[in-house]
Amino acid sequence: MKTLFKSLIIILIVNICLFAQTVKIAEYYQLSNGNSWNYVAPPTWKGDYISVMESGNNVSFEGKNFTSVLHFDATKAAKILAFVKGNGIVYFGEDFADKTIVRFDKPQVWFPEKVKIGTETNIETSFTRTLIDGKTSRGTYKLKQKYVLFEDVKVTAGEFKRCLRIESESFWELGDGRQARTISIYHYAKNVGVVKASARFIILQNDKEIINRLIETELKSAKVGGKMY
């Protein structure tokens, strides 16, 4: 009887630990119009770097319509996103500053609604790229990301406990002889968002590297859901 009781206690403890290692992504990546983050910009940039979210157009996922959110970030582009209950944060494509438009053939679940530490997700889709003059080309997009661990992070905005560390690699085949890769490490604080980021952007043209740029930023302040950090 004592052995059985001890076994049940061990199982309970293991389940509690596993539960503690599962996070709801909406608590770390809050997708809402009006959210904004002020980051320390890399030395070569002029002034701070501001990331914002704005309401977008209606999008469709699995036969249902949603209002998208445009997340403007350091890539001079706005990711077109929507939170779909039961799935997570769905990624539809991007609008670039030069008026280039990228739309995925099939929207991808960028972040599952719940993720476990130590797990990895992979997505892949083809897309249509439309230039400002109306010309189009076809390409492919791949993303691999791992939800590595929790880390305490100290940045300009302060110290944030148990930040979710996500490591990722993305690959764009642009269909015009160019390829783009991003290798990144992001730290997400609960109810805040990204507090620290390191990303290397690599552009290849006909297999020749033409850009290799490292960008590192950290949070100065954020306004998420009306609260200032």
NORZITA-V258702 format. One record per backbone hydrogen bond with DSSP energy under -0.5 kcal/mol. NH is the residue of the N-H (numbers start at 1). CO is the residue of the C=O. If there is no record, write none. Layout:
# NORZITA-V258702
nh;co
NH;CO
NH;CO
This chain:
# NORZITA-V258702
nh;co
5;1
6;2
7;3
8;4
9;5
10;6
11;7
12;8
13;9
14;10
15;11
16;12
17;13
18;14
19;15
20;16
21;17
21;18
22;19
23;115
25;23
25;113
27;24
28;24
28;25
29;25
31;29
32;30
34;53
35;32
36;223
37;51
38;221
39;37
39;49
40;218
41;39
45;42
47;45
49;39
50;48
51;37
52;72
53;35
54;70
56;68
59;66
61;64
64;61
66;59
68;57
68;66
69;81
70;54
71;69
71;79
72;52
72;70
73;77
76;73
78;95
79;71
79;77
80;93
81;69
81;79
82;90
84;82
84;88
85;83
87;84
88;84
89;111
90;82
90;88
91;108
92;80
93;80
94;102
95;78
96;100
97;76
99;96
101;130
102;94
103;128
104;92
105;126
106;126
108;91
110;89
110;108
111;89
113;87
115;23
117;21
118;147
119;116
121;145
123;143
125;141
127;139
128;103
129;137
130;101
130;128
131;129
131;135
134;131
137;129
139;127
140;173
141;125
142;171
143;123
144;169
145;121
146;167
147;119
148;146
148;165
149;165
151;163
153;160
155;153
155;158
157;219
158;155
160;153
163;151
164;188
165;149
165;163
166;164
166;186
167;146
168;184
169;144
170;182
171;142
172;180
173;140
174;172
174;178
179;204
180;172
181;202
182;170
183;200
184;168
184;182
185;198
186;166
187;196
188;164
188;186
189;187
189;193
191;27
192;189
193;189
195;187
196;187
197;217
198;185
199;215
200;183
201;199
201;213
202;181
202;200
203;211
204;179
205;208
206;177
208;205
209;207
210;203
211;203
213;201
215;199
217;197
218;40
219;195
220;38
221;38
223;36
224;222
224;227
227;224
229;222
